[in-house]
Amino acid sequence: MQKQPIVVIDKDICHGKPTIRGLRYPVELILELLSSGMSIEEILEDYEDLTREDILACLDYASKITKVKSIHSLDVA
């Protein structure tokens, strides 16, 4: 039996953004929460239908998409 992916992209969900298990939780939301200082435990308290594995999959996904040949500077405020 093949394990279902945690991070999925479906053009009909959240405008095709990567989401967690096809739910309406974009990966970018989880990354923003983590970067704002929330802990995994705090996120799980606020979003009870998510799991620790979901959060870690978002971090893994972000790690994989940054493994590119070059990154161009962005003006980030």
Residue frames relative to the residue before (quaternion, step in Angstrom):
aa qw qx qy qz dx dy dz
M 1.0000 0.0000 0.0000 0.0000 0.00 0.00 0.00
Q 0.3236 -0.7619 0.5360 0.1660 3.56 -0.79 1.06
K 0.4489 -0.6926 0.5042 0.2542 3.56 -0.96 0.93
Q 0.4503 -0.6829 0.5101 0.2660 3.57 -0.97 0.89
P 0.4915 -0.6553 0.4727 0.3250 3.61 -0.95 0.75
I 0.4418 -0.6776 0.5161 0.2817 3.57 -1.12 0.63
V 0.7456 0.2962 -0.1871 0.5669 3.58 0.88 -0.91
V 0.0183 0.8101 -0.5820 0.0677 3.54 -0.63 1.17
I 0.2154 -0.7398 0.6218 0.1401 3.53 -1.26 0.53
D 0.0651 0.7726 -0.6219 0.1099 3.52 -0.68 1.21
K 0.4624 -0.7211 0.4422 0.2658 3.57 -0.59 1.15
D 0.6871 0.4835 -0.2780 0.4656 3.61 1.19 -0.46
I 0.6984 0.3984 -0.2655 0.5320 3.60 1.26 -0.03
C 0.8532 -0.0660 -0.0048 0.5173 3.57 -0.79 1.11
H 0.6412 -0.5764 0.3126 0.3988 3.56 0.95 0.97
G 0.6995 -0.4960 0.2709 0.4373 3.58 1.07 0.68
K 0.4335 0.6793 -0.4820 0.3439 3.59 1.22 0.22
P 0.5713 -0.5694 0.4434 0.3910 3.60 -1.13 0.49
T 0.0408 -0.8013 0.5967 -0.0149 3.57 -0.87 1.00
I 0.5368 -0.6005 0.4822 0.3448 3.52 -1.32 0.22
R 0.8625 -0.1259 0.0260 0.4895 3.55 -0.71 1.21
G 0.6558 -0.5314 0.3181 0.4316 3.58 1.10 0.61
L 0.4589 0.6319 -0.4736 0.4072 3.56 1.28 0.23
R 0.5638 -0.6125 0.4258 0.3546 3.57 -1.19 0.15
Y 0.4354 0.6302 -0.4992 0.4050 3.54 0.90 1.06
P 0.2372 -0.7855 0.5533 0.1434 3.60 -0.20 1.20
V 0.5910 -0.5659 0.4444 0.3648 3.56 -1.13 0.70
E 0.6325 0.5546 -0.3415 0.4192 3.60 0.94 -0.83
L 0.5999 0.5535 -0.3650 0.4478 3.63 1.06 -0.63
I 0.6756 0.4898 -0.2962 0.4647 3.56 0.85 -0.96
L 0.6539 0.5046 -0.3157 0.4671 3.59 0.96 -0.83
E 0.6403 0.5161 -0.3251 0.4669 3.60 1.01 -0.75
L 0.6411 0.5179 -0.3262 0.4631 3.58 0.98 -0.80
L 0.6608 0.4975 -0.3036 0.4730 3.57 0.94 -0.88
S 0.6927 0.4757 -0.2887 0.4589 3.59 0.90 -0.89
S 0.6243 0.5259 -0.3463 0.4625 3.61 1.18 -0.37
G 0.6434 -0.5517 0.3119 0.4294 3.56 1.29 -0.11
M 0.4749 0.6588 -0.4620 0.3563 3.59 1.20 -0.03
S 0.3917 -0.6955 0.5483 0.2494 3.54 -1.08 0.71
I 0.6623 -0.4745 0.3819 0.4363 3.55 -1.27 0.27
E 0.6495 0.5322 -0.3164 0.4414 3.57 0.95 -0.89
E 0.6508 0.5084 -0.3185 0.4654 3.61 0.99 -0.80
I 0.6355 0.5164 -0.3272 0.4715 3.58 0.99 -0.80
L 0.6708 0.5011 -0.3005 0.4568 3.57 0.91 -0.89
E 0.6132 0.5310 -0.3481 0.4699 3.60 1.12 -0.58
D 0.7113 0.4590 -0.2527 0.4686 3.59 0.98 -0.85
Y 0.7732 0.2174 -0.1022 0.5869 3.59 1.11 -0.70
E 0.1784 -0.8686 0.4561 0.0763 3.53 0.36 1.33
D 0.6661 0.4980 -0.3218 0.4525 3.61 1.13 -0.38
L 0.5876 0.5361 -0.3822 0.4702 3.59 1.29 0.16
T 0.2698 -0.7480 0.5843 0.1622 3.54 -1.27 0.46
R 0.6717 -0.4652 0.3843 0.4298 3.54 -1.32 0.24
E 0.6229 0.5502 -0.3256 0.4508 3.58 1.04 -0.82
D 0.6135 0.5467 -0.3388 0.4582 3.62 1.06 -0.73
I 0.6730 0.4972 -0.2939 0.4621 3.57 0.88 -0.99
L 0.6712 0.4939 -0.2957 0.4670 3.57 0.91 -0.91
A 0.6146 0.5388 -0.3448 0.4617 3.59 1.10 -0.66
C 0.6123 0.5368 -0.3478 0.4648 3.62 1.07 -0.65
L 0.6563 0.4970 -0.3066 0.4777 3.58 0.97 -0.85
D 0.6444 0.5167 -0.3154 0.4672 3.56 0.99 -0.83
Y 0.6333 0.5285 -0.3180 0.4674 3.58 0.99 -0.85
A 0.6626 0.5003 -0.3058 0.4659 3.60 0.89 -0.94
S 0.6314 0.5336 -0.3268 0.4580 3.56 1.00 -0.79
K 0.6879 0.4928 -0.2842 0.4507 3.57 0.91 -0.91
I 0.7062 0.4575 -0.2978 0.4509 3.61 0.89 -0.77
T 0.6409 0.5015 -0.3453 0.4675 3.61 1.18 -0.20
K 0.5598 0.5803 -0.3954 0.4400 3.59 1.26 -0.03
V 0.2858 0.7412 -0.5391 0.2798 3.51 0.40 1.32
K 0.6813 -0.5111 0.3426 0.3965 3.54 -1.26 0.32
S 0.7965 -0.0891 0.0646 0.5946 3.58 0.99 -0.80
I 0.2049 -0.7471 0.6206 0.1217 3.52 -1.24 0.57
H 0.2853 -0.7567 0.5675 0.1547 3.56 -0.88 0.96
S 0.5881 -0.6066 0.4161 0.3363 3.55 -1.07 0.77
L 0.1288 -0.7554 0.6389 0.0677 3.52 -1.12 0.84
D 0.3947 -0.6748 0.5582 0.2781 3.57 -1.06 0.65
V 0.0002 -0.8073 0.5870 -0.0611 3.53 -0.32 1.30
A 0.2799 -0.7770 0.5443 0.1471 3.55 -0.74 1.07
